[in-house]
Amino acid sequence: MEFDITVLKQISLLMFFLFFVGVVVWAFASHRSREFNHDAGLPLDEGRPVGTSSTAGAEEYRNV
């Protein structure tokens, strides 16, 4: 059976497109949007710098 390279290209294009759509849906899912919105504001936050301890991260989360 002959296997044409264009079929492989079309299959790989479809797979990568479905992967991309899956990542976009995952990123915009309702339970993830709050985390992304919080992380998006971090460069603009003029509060105290976030330390390495776990309490500093909790304080930063409460300040937003």
mmCIF file of the C-alpha atoms, coordinates in Angstrom:
data_MODEL
# 
_entry.id   MODEL 
# 
loop_
_atom_site.group_PDB 
_atom_site.id 
_atom_site.type_symbol 
_atom_site.label_atom_id 
_atom_site.label_alt_id 
_atom_site.label_comp_id 
_atom_site.label_asym_id 
_atom_site.label_entity_id 
_atom_site.label_seq_id 
_atom_site.pdbx_PDB_ins_code 
_atom_site.Cartn_x 
_atom_site.Cartn_y 
_atom_site.Cartn_z 
_atom_site.occupancy 
_atom_site.B_iso_or_equiv 
_atom_site.pdbx_formal_charge 
_atom_site.auth_seq_id 
_atom_site.auth_comp_id 
_atom_site.auth_asym_id 
_atom_site.auth_atom_id 
_atom_site.pdbx_PDB_model_num 
ATOM 1  C CA . MET A 1 1  ? 0.000   0.000  0.000  1.00 0.00 ? 1  MET A CA 1 
ATOM 2  C CA . GLU A 1 2  ? 1.366   3.390  -1.008 1.00 0.00 ? 2  GLU A CA 1 
ATOM 3  C CA . PHE A 1 3  ? 1.509   6.040  1.699  1.00 0.00 ? 3  PHE A CA 1 
ATOM 4  C CA . ASP A 1 4  ? 1.571   9.614  0.486  1.00 0.00 ? 4  ASP A CA 1 
ATOM 5  C CA . ILE A 1 5  ? 3.533   12.178 2.510  1.00 0.00 ? 5  ILE A CA 1 
ATOM 6  C CA . THR A 1 6  ? 0.705   14.715 2.181  1.00 0.00 ? 6  THR A CA 1 
ATOM 7  C CA . VAL A 1 7  ? -1.551  12.433 4.234  1.00 0.00 ? 7  VAL A CA 1 
ATOM 8  C CA . LEU A 1 8  ? 1.026   12.434 7.028  1.00 0.00 ? 8  LEU A CA 1 
ATOM 9  C CA . LYS A 1 9  ? 1.267   16.231 6.830  1.00 0.00 ? 9  LYS A CA 1 
ATOM 10 C CA . GLN A 1 10 ? -2.500  16.607 7.045  1.00 0.00 ? 10 GLN A CA 1 
ATOM 11 C CA . ILE A 1 11 ? -2.766  14.240 9.991  1.00 0.00 ? 11 ILE A CA 1 
ATOM 12 C CA . SER A 1 12 ? 0.020   16.017 11.874 1.00 0.00 ? 12 SER A CA 1 
ATOM 13 C CA . LEU A 1 13 ? -1.539  19.417 11.137 1.00 0.00 ? 13 LEU A CA 1 
ATOM 14 C CA . LEU A 1 14 ? -4.877  18.218 12.493 1.00 0.00 ? 14 LEU A CA 1 
ATOM 15 C CA . MET A 1 15 ? -3.257  16.759 15.616 1.00 0.00 ? 15 MET A CA 1 
ATOM 16 C CA . PHE A 1 16 ? -1.305  19.932 16.398 1.00 0.00 ? 16 PHE A CA 1 
ATOM 17 C CA . PHE A 1 17 ? -4.383  22.082 15.766 1.00 0.00 ? 17 PHE A CA 1 
ATOM 18 C CA . LEU A 1 18 ? -6.438  19.960 18.175 1.00 0.00 ? 18 LEU A CA 1 
ATOM 19 C CA . PHE A 1 19 ? -3.623  20.209 20.727 1.00 0.00 ? 19 PHE A CA 1 
ATOM 20 C CA . PHE A 1 20 ? -3.606  24.006 20.356 1.00 0.00 ? 20 PHE A CA 1 
ATOM 21 C CA . VAL A 1 21 ? -7.383  24.205 20.757 1.00 0.00 ? 21 VAL A CA 1 
ATOM 22 C CA . GLY A 1 22 ? -7.114  22.021 23.859 1.00 0.00 ? 22 GLY A CA 1 
ATOM 23 C CA . VAL A 1 23 ? -4.523  24.321 25.417 1.00 0.00 ? 23 VAL A CA 1 
ATOM 24 C CA . VAL A 1 24 ? -6.655  27.391 24.669 1.00 0.00 ? 24 VAL A CA 1 
ATOM 25 C CA . VAL A 1 25 ? -9.743  25.766 26.214 1.00 0.00 ? 25 VAL A CA 1 
ATOM 26 C CA . TRP A 1 26 ? -7.706  24.722 29.256 1.00 0.00 ? 26 TRP A CA 1 
ATOM 27 C CA . ALA A 1 27 ? -6.308  28.248 29.678 1.00 0.00 ? 27 ALA A CA 1 
ATOM 28 C CA . PHE A 1 28 ? -9.703  29.932 29.462 1.00 0.00 ? 28 PHE A CA 1 
ATOM 29 C CA . ALA A 1 29 ? -11.562 27.436 31.640 1.00 0.00 ? 29 ALA A CA 1 
ATOM 30 C CA . SER A 1 30 ? -13.392 29.127 34.499 1.00 0.00 ? 30 SER A CA 1 
ATOM 31 C CA . HIS A 1 31 ? -11.373 27.509 37.287 1.00 0.00 ? 31 HIS A CA 1 
ATOM 32 C CA . ARG A 1 32 ? -8.072  28.616 35.718 1.00 0.00 ? 32 ARG A CA 1 
ATOM 33 C CA . SER A 1 33 ? -8.985  32.178 34.769 1.00 0.00 ? 33 SER A CA 1 
ATOM 34 C CA . ARG A 1 34 ? -8.685  33.494 38.346 1.00 0.00 ? 34 ARG A CA 1 
ATOM 35 C CA . GLU A 1 35 ? -5.124  32.190 38.619 1.00 0.00 ? 35 GLU A CA 1 
ATOM 36 C CA . PHE A 1 36 ? -4.138  33.669 35.268 1.00 0.00 ? 36 PHE A CA 1 
ATOM 37 C CA . ASN A 1 37 ? -5.694  37.031 36.140 1.00 0.00 ? 37 ASN A CA 1 
ATOM 38 C CA . HIS A 1 38 ? -3.795  37.096 39.431 1.00 0.00 ? 38 HIS A CA 1 
ATOM 39 C CA . ASP A 1 39 ? -0.505  36.141 37.773 1.00 0.00 ? 39 ASP A CA 1 
ATOM 40 C CA . ALA A 1 40 ? -1.036  38.712 35.009 1.00 0.00 ? 40 ALA A CA 1 
ATOM 41 C CA . GLY A 1 41 ? -1.133  41.515 37.570 1.00 0.00 ? 41 GLY A CA 1 
ATOM 42 C CA . LEU A 1 42 ? 2.076   40.535 39.365 1.00 0.00 ? 42 LEU A CA 1 
ATOM 43 C CA . PRO A 1 43 ? 4.430   42.700 37.244 1.00 0.00 ? 43 PRO A CA 1 
ATOM 44 C CA . LEU A 1 44 ? 2.246   45.733 38.006 1.00 0.00 ? 44 LEU A CA 1 
ATOM 45 C CA . ASP A 1 45 ? 1.968   45.052 41.727 1.00 0.00 ? 45 ASP A CA 1 
ATOM 46 C CA . GLU A 1 46 ? 3.809   47.738 43.677 1.00 0.00 ? 46 GLU A CA 1 
ATOM 47 C CA . GLY A 1 47 ? 3.442   45.962 47.014 1.00 0.00 ? 47 GLY A CA 1 
ATOM 48 C CA . ARG A 1 48 ? 6.079   44.184 49.021 1.00 0.00 ? 48 ARG A CA 1 
ATOM 49 C CA . PRO A 1 49 ? 8.329   41.821 47.078 1.00 0.00 ? 49 PRO A CA 1 
ATOM 50 C CA . VAL A 1 50 ? 7.330   38.195 47.327 1.00 0.00 ? 50 VAL A CA 1 
ATOM 51 C CA . GLY A 1 51 ? 9.722   36.232 49.521 1.00 0.00 ? 51 GLY A CA 1 
ATOM 52 C CA . THR A 1 52 ? 10.661  32.591 49.411 1.00 0.00 ? 52 THR A CA 1 
ATOM 53 C CA . SER A 1 53 ? 8.613   31.591 52.462 1.00 0.00 ? 53 SER A CA 1 
ATOM 54 C CA . SER A 1 54 ? 5.088   30.253 52.128 1.00 0.00 ? 54 SER A CA 1 
ATOM 55 C CA . THR A 1 55 ? 3.664   33.043 54.313 1.00 0.00 ? 55 THR A CA 1 
ATOM 56 C CA . ALA A 1 56 ? 4.954   35.721 51.949 1.00 0.00 ? 56 ALA A CA 1 
ATOM 57 C CA . GLY A 1 57 ? 3.055   34.121 49.079 1.00 0.00 ? 57 GLY A CA 1 
ATOM 58 C CA . ALA A 1 58 ? -0.107  34.008 51.188 1.00 0.00 ? 58 ALA A CA 1 
ATOM 59 C CA . GLU A 1 59 ? 0.314   37.687 52.113 1.00 0.00 ? 59 GLU A CA 1 
ATOM 60 C CA . GLU A 1 60 ? 0.791   38.604 48.470 1.00 0.00 ? 60 GLU A CA 1 
ATOM 61 C CA . TYR A 1 61 ? -2.366  36.715 47.507 1.00 0.00 ? 61 TYR A CA 1 
ATOM 62 C CA . ARG A 1 62 ? -4.401  38.584 50.143 1.00 0.00 ? 62 ARG A CA 1 
ATOM 63 C CA . ASN A 1 63 ? -3.113  41.991 48.978 1.00 0.00 ? 63 ASN A CA 1 
ATOM 64 C CA . VAL A 1 64 ? -4.541  41.597 45.490 1.00 0.00 ? 64 VAL A CA 1 
# 
